[in-house]
Structures are given as structure tokens and as C-alpha cells.
Amino acid sequence: MNILDVLGKEILFFDGAMGTMLHQHGIKPGENPDVWSVTHPKTVRDIHKAYLTSGADILTTNTFGCTDKKLEGTGYTAKEVAIAAVQRAKEAIQEEKKTDCFIALDIGPTGKLLEPLGDLGFEEAVATFSQTIQAGAKAGADLVLIETMSDSHELKAAVLAAKETCNLPVFATVVLDKNGKLLTGGDVYSVVAMLEGLHVDALGLNCSLGPKEMLPWAKELIKVASLPVVITPNAGLPRKQGEETVFDVGPELFTQYMEQIAHEGAHVLGGCCGTTPAHIKAMTRRLKGITPKPVIDKNRTVVSSFSKTVSFEGKTVLIGERINPTGKPKLKQALKDQDYDYVMREGIGQQDKGAHVLDVNAGLPGIDESETLFMMVKQLQSVIDLPLQLDSADGKALEKAMRHYNGKPMVNSVNGKQESMDTVFPLVKKYGGLVVALTLDEEGIPETAAGRLHIAKKIIDCAQTYGIQKKDIIVDALTMTVSAGQENAKITLETLRLLKKELDVNTILGVSNVSFGLPERESINAGFLTMAMVAGLDGAIINPHANSMMDAYYSAQVILGKDPQCGEYIRHKERIVAPKKAEEKTAENLTLLEAVKKGLKQQAGMLALQELTQYAPLEVIENSLIPALNDVGNAFEKGTLFLPQLLMSAEAAKAAFDEVKKAMGESGGQSHGTVVIATVEGDVHDIGKNIVKALLENYQFRVIDLGKDVKPERVLEAVKTHDDVKLVGLSALMTTTVDNMKKTITLLRKEGPPVKVMAGGAVLTEEYALSIGADWYAKDAMASIHYAQSVYQV
Amino acid sequence: MTYDRYGEALRLLGYRGRPGDEKTLQLIKEIFDELDRTGSPVYTAAFYGLQLCHSGEVLFSNGWTVYSNALYEHLKTCEKGVVFAATLGADIDRQLKRLSLTDIAMAAVLQACAAVYLEEFCDRVQAALHEEYPLEMSGYFMTDRFSPGYGDFTLSHQKMLLEAAAACKQIGLTCTERYMLTPTKSITAVIGLSKTNICRQANSCEHCNSKTCCYRRETE
């Protein structure tokens, strides 16, 4: 029997804790429990048997930590342990002569945090899980249970590993803290969005909380989930008693809560830490045979990041369009230079302006689109919690970005051409996503609303053959330039209305196209956005920096009754007005030099603009900015001014430099030279490096920042590919990584062009830095500036 | 000496006992307010029996042995130990990176404030251990927290302490291949439990040998 035949139709019961039972059988704290499947086969088999006789339908294998890394030193491989574990469960079922029981191959977290927060690569995680799953599936497991996941990215890696190595059903459950959060910031909504996108077979919660504490989160989850729900709490909250961990919720109380959870609509119940055969017995006795609530498709259109979920219910979603190199020379240059800081700042800027989702496009001739899009997504997700819209016409680029994306993305786009659908839909099916469907096909763009509706229908029908539902399609009615045809905008609006009326499908537009070729484009854009929202627009791709667009958006939301208490409108207005007020009170009797010295960022930018009306850009730099920075730097070195003040001045100077560079136009931004900086391999602490970078940029150096945990080879490559690099800065915080600093320097000396190396970091001393081959020990941020100036003879 | 969180933050920012300037103090206040409002530090603790038979050898009741003179000295006379782990979570790391891009001054101040906030949390948790674990703690005095990286108690012990406290499963705390805790704003430590009142603070700033360290706590 396949578990999918009964899943959702009757309540199924998992077993209880394995660890707790092993403990009762004498396993010591710190001893590896997974190897007991090999070394203590009878014990493990007996535990399974006890759960079977208690009424469990699904046995969970003793493989929670079954990875080669965790088994290091035990003498066994993950493969061996997984096979033995499945075998023990099989034996138990045979010995108990059960026929309708299932074996769930248990997959727990790797115990490592994924990049960029930790040092485990995504593909490395997939490979780790794959090894265990492959062995367990081959040994005869009936399903894969991915559980106790506290990081959505690791969860995704495990689900992909399961999907790629076997055809077994996949159940996935996560662990929440008492506030309903995953360790890395997700919640039930973001978890449901991602897991449903990945097309698992059941999803839910386990561990950490007792049934009482889990109940409210289970309710929330059931409310939004369109799949069968699994709930396996601990036997209460863990409590220490002597050297033991004990759980207070006994079988009877546990059952009472589980009954409530079943009535709320859960479909699979079981126990995690602290639960015993007695808990399972009490629960199955009371609840076996009751009919669960049916699994209902909630028909929600949602996208998510690792922590945030954006729903296309109720209000028009704003998608920031700025991270697209088309027509943006600075972004083009940044992508060519692999300057992802620029991309991240662009993203942060749009988020601050109120974007709900960010479009990310790397379509630029001459660069590796796949790698660039992947890096942009990775970097953006390290600082921004908004869902992203992955935007590419290249299937390969889309796949790589979708695979590594942490959450359920928007995908831009598919169209009515068969080739496009055949490329994009398999990706959406595998990785999940809300896909933008352009209403064009082999024949081009239909000139009528009915023609576009026809293509939309075709796309939705085709999606369904791939198992993709209408709720995961958002149709682009296509904005055509109104100056090229008077009827163009009207046709688009009519298409929106038809799409809503005939198909009840989600709709989206790239709004700004409408005004191409006209002066004061924002006026037209704002008017068009309002009218499109009236016609039923669900997603608007716009520039969030355009205030008139944001005004039009928030106003339309109010007028259409989509902004309760007009709260968003009011907050929007406050956001705009507040900085203006701050600006107004600036600047009286303050010079640019003083503003920079005092670290007044906003004022410095404004005063730079004022000075630029009277002086040439270079004069502003020479007469105000450089003296201010020098004064502050000297005071820092004398110890009369401290790091935060130095950095506030740096920020103020940066704001002023930005204005000066704008005024200089093409010739702006001449640097003294290029410095490569990196936090060495193995080290994840990079604040010191970031401070040095900010100051170097302030002093007009171009900085190539390789980030943290950087392999020696990457430093070498950066130095080789940029022939104007004369200086490399390396940082390391911990004693365990200083030897990697030495390795990096040795490699540079051996294989690189002649460069100077400065080294800094908390554990370094001058003596040590020089002993590992550095040319200069940077005792603090200013010391690195002075050295850079001397190397480049500034 | 009364505790002063602002003073601690300033110390970590390199003020060496000098008073903070108005703007920095304002920034520190804003960040502490935000941490107090939104911070969600978590911890886990596990109790082990200890045997200190040979000099430099600490035997835990689960069979693990740590070879460290510094830890041995710290735990001398202790019969039991608490393996302790705490973290501020992953979001602080993201915030630090974000601020490094948008406001480096604020990033530096958050870095310092988060460290102070984490220490405060650990102090509170430690002070409440007697209340939380009356059975295990009754009749015992505590040493200060002693963390890997101090003396010859090398960072490589992070892995063992994380396992001993089941920190990955309990609070999601892990370490990298080079034994750095991730999320980064985290602590692991051993607290010794002794029947005799010992005042052992080897882990503290004043007892450190780096006399010229720029972060050194200035004492009267």
C-alpha cells in the first residue's frame, strides 16, 4: 500500500521519540544514537515494536543524525547506518506481523548553518542528505520524513535531495520557538509557501514545544495549508531533573491536546522528544478511526523569502523594478565588476521605499548571466527579507537562481510559446514559484484583449498538465507604449478586466512602459497605475523611488477600500514628510566641512549640493571633504575621537562624495587605485574588514571586497584579474583562522604579481603579522588608510 | 562598581574609559532600545558530573575528556559543571551585514551593543540557574563562565560543548569547520559547580594577560 492512498483520508499516527527510548535503554549523553541500529539491533527493533503495539502506523527510522560527518569516528558510514536502520524497522513490522504500517526514513538537520550565515554550501547540504536518502530508500523505506528543521534553506536542500534521489512521498516538518519563529526567521506562513511550492506531500510542525504550546501554531498552519498537516509535539517543554531531561506531559494530557489538534484539522499525529509508547497508545486508543477534516485547497497565491510571505490577496503587490541593468549604466558597470554591494544597496533602497517584492535581472551581454543572477540572489537574500522575482529569459539562469533561492520566488517569465512553457514549467514544478505569464506567443502580441485572454487560457491549461495550478500563475496583460498607439493602454486595461472576469486569474503589469518616449513620464505612469488597479491589477512592477507612483498607489488602495483605517497611506506620507522636516532644520550656519566632522549625513549631502553651486567639484573635495576627513582621522589617532565618530564622519563624507561625483558626471569617481580586501577562509567575522572598506572608499580608493570566508585562490584570482591592484588587505578574527592568512599570503607571494599585503584583526600583533609575511600590520582602520596612501603614493 | 551597559558598549568601541560623545551615546541608546524590544536570545544548559583527577585533565560524566590546564584550574574543586550555550539568533548577523552597506557607524555600534546584550542575557540566565534548576544547583556555588578560546581551552572544543548542550537541536546554534559559532552573536561556556565558595573569574577582562588591549576594562 502507498501511504498517499490513505493520507488525508484517515488520521495516521507516527511513533514517539527514539532518543528518549534509547536513553531508557542506557545510551549515554554524547554517545551517537544512530549507530545503535548497527551495534544494538535488538534494542532498536524492540523500540519499534513497542510503538507498533501501541498503535503507530508509521515507524520513524533511527537516522536523525545519519550523516557521514556526524558519524565520524564511529567507524560507520551514513549509508551503512541508514540501511541498518530501515532493516530494524522492517524486522519489527515482520515480527509484529503488521501489514498496513509504513517506514519513514528520518532526516534531521546537518548540524551546520548554511551559507551565507554559516559555512555549509547549499549543494553540499543537498549531497549530504542525498547520501542517506538514497541508501534508506533503496533499503525499503516508504516515505521520507524531513524533520526538526529550523532553517528554511536547509529544509529546501533536504526536500530537493529527496526529490532527486527517490520517488518516495516526502513529509516535512519544522521546529518553531515559543514565538512561532524558525531560528533563521521564518514562520508558518513562509514555511507553507515554500514547502507547497516544492510540492511535498505533507507538512507540519515537530519538536521544541509541547502540544499545548504547539496548538496555536498548528491552528495557524492548518488555516493556510492546502496539504495534509503533520503535528508531532514534545511531551511538554523539557525540564532538567538531576542530570536528566524530563517532560511533564503524560499520555493522558498529551492525548487531550492531540485530540484538539486533530479537531482543528491535522491529518498525521505523533510524538517527538519525551513521548513514549504509552503516549502513542493513549493517543491511538482515543483517536484512531476518527475522520479527519478534509484537505482543502486554500487557493492562496503567495511568494516568500526565508522569513517573509507576500500574499496576492486583498492588495496590489508592488514589485520594485530597479535591479535590471537595461538602461542603467551604473548597474551595468557594477554587474561587470561583480560589485554586489551596489545591487544590495539598490535592493535596500527599494525596500525602504515600500516595495513588497524585488525584481532581479542580470540580462547583460558579455557577462555570465546564470552565475551573475545566482550571486545577486544570494547576496540580496543575505540582507533583505523581501521575496524576489527572478527575471530571466534564459532557462539555465532561471534554474540556478530558483534552485538556490531561499523561499518560494516569483519567476519572470513564461509566455505562450510552447518552447517557453516547456522550459519554465518543469522548473516551477520542481522548485516552486509564482510564474509571470506574458500574453504573447509564436504569433507575437495580440492587438486585442480577447487575443491576450486566449493566450492566458492556453498558458493556464498547459501549466495544469505540468501539475501547476492557476493560483501559481500571474498573467501579464502587457503594457504597450501609449505614444506608439493611442489604443494601447486601453487594450491593456480591457485585458485586465477580461482576465479577472473570464479566468479569475492574478494579473500583473510592468507599468512604466506605458509612457516611453513622453516627457514627465511619471505623470502618465501614475495615472495608468491607478486605472489598472481599478481594472483589477494584482501586481505592479514599478520604480518605488518615484514618489508620484507611490502616491498614486497608496491613494488608489484607500479609494478601493484596500487600506483599513488608511493606515498604509498615512505611514507612506509620514515616510516622505519626516526626512523633509529633518532637512529643513539643517544647514543653518553649518559648513560642509563641519557637517562631515560632526558626522551629519543628511546635512553633508545637502551642503555638498549647495557648495557645488559655487565651486567646482574638485574644489569641494580639496577644500571641504579632504580637510574634514583629515581632521577626523587625526583626532581618532590622537585618541580624542573614537571609532563611531570616525565612521559617522565617513558616512557623512560619503553622502557628500555621492553628490560631488554626480556633478562630475562621466569623469567622476577617479580613484587612487584598487585595493582587494577579504576576511580569510574559515573566518565569518567581517565587521573590521567592512569598516576598513568604508574608509578606503572614503579616501577614494576602489575596493574589491571578496567578502568573508574567502579561499586563498580567490584572493589570488582577484589580484591577477585586476592588473591595477597593488595592495591586498586581509583580516582574521580568530586564532583558528590566522593560519589561513599565512596560506593566502604565501600563495600570493608564490603565484601572484608583486603586491603589498596588510593584515589586521583582533588576534594579530605586529610581530605576528610580519612573521607570516605581511608587509604591514594594520592596528586599526586609520592605519590601513595611511598604508594604502603610502603604497599608492597619494 | 555598578554595572553600566553604555560603558561596556563604549569600551568595546575602543573608548578606553573616556566618556562617550552625545551622538554615539544616542546611537547606543537607540540600538539597546531596539534590542530590548525585539531581541530574542535563547539558551540551553546541560549538567554533567566532573572528575578532575590529573592536572590538566577534566573528565565529564559522559566520558569525554578535555585536556586543558586553564579549564582544569578554573574547575578545580568543582564536582559538577553546566555546559551552557546561548545565541541572539541569525537576524543580528543579517542586520550587521545590511548596516555595513548602509551605515557603517551603526553597524559598529550594533556589533558592540549586541555583544553587551548577549553578556547581559548570559549573566541573567546564570543568576537564575539556582531558581531554574533547584535540584541540580542546591548546595553549589558557581564559577564564572569559561569559554573556548581562553588560555589553552582551544576553540576546537566548541564542537564538543555544542554537542554536550544539544545546542543545535535546542537553540539552532552550530559552528563552522574552523570552530566559529554561527550565528556569530553566540556563546558557549562551562560553569563549574563547587560545594565550596570559590570566586573564580579567570574569564574576565581584568584577569586577562593582554595588558595593552584596546578593549581593556579600565579599573581605578
Interface residues (C-beta under 8 A of the other chain):
Chain A: K28 P29 G30 E31 G108 P109 G111 K112 L113 P116 L117 G118 D119 T148 S150 D151 D177 N179 K181 L183 T184 G185 C207 P238 K240 Q241 G242 E243 D341 M344 R345 I348 S382 V383 I384 D385 K598 G599 K601 G639 L641 F642 L643 P644 Q645 L647 M648 A650 E651 G682 D683 V684 H685 D686 I687 N690 I691 A694 D709 M734 T735 T736 T737 N740 D780
Chain B: L10 L13 G14 Y15 R16 R18 G20 D21 K23 T24 L27 S40 V42 A45 A46 F47 Y48 G49 F60 S61 N62 G63 W64 G89 A90 D91 D93 R94 L96 K97 R98 S100 L101 T102 D103 I104 A105 A107 A108 V109 Q111 E132 Y133 L135 E136 G149 T154 L155 S156 E163 A164 C168 K169 Q170 I171 G172 T174 T176 E177 R178 Y179 M180 T182 P183 T184 C214
